[in-house]
């Protein structure tokens, strides 16, 4: 799985970081980003839930 966050779309709601904190965090501006080394999601089933929880659909989850 490959995860990315479109920071041009992200509004910093933080739902991804709340749902899957082992994969997502928020930067100094409050925008979401994937934690370094977690780009594959570590097989967490919460990654897809975090993408669904994003109010602006800024998260893309693709199968590798």
N, C-alpha and C positions, 0 to 999 in steps of 0.2 A: 504494500500500500504506500502511496505517496501523498503527502499532505502539504497543502500550501494555503496561505492566507493572503488575500488581495488587500493590501493596506490602503489602496486608493478607495476601496469600498467600505472597509471596516469603520465602524463608528465607536468602537471601544466599549461595547455593552458588557463584555467580559463573560458572557455565558459559556464560551468554550473553556476558559480557564477555570470556571467553577465546575463544569461538567467533567473535564479531563485534565486536571492540573499536572499530571505526569507528562503531558504532551504540549499543552499550551501555557503561555504566560502573556503578560502585557508589558509593553516597553515603557519608557519614560514618558511618552506622550499618551499612554493609555490604550494604544492600539495593540491588538492581539498579534502574536507571533508564535511560531512553532519553536519549542525549546531546542537548542543545539543537540544534535544526536538523536532527536525524537522524530525526525522527518518520516520515518516508516511507521510511526504510531505504536511501536512495541507490541503490536498485535492486540491493542486494547479495543474492546467492543464499544467503549465510550467515545471513541473518535467520531464515529458516524453520528452518534447522538449529539455530540458537540456541534458538528456541522449542521444538523437539523435545527439545533437551538439558536443558531446565529440569526438574528432578526433581519440581516441584510444579505444573507447567503454569501459571505465573504470567504468561506472556507471551501476548498475543493479537496475531495478525497478520491483518488484514482487508484485502481489496481495496477500494480507494477508488472 
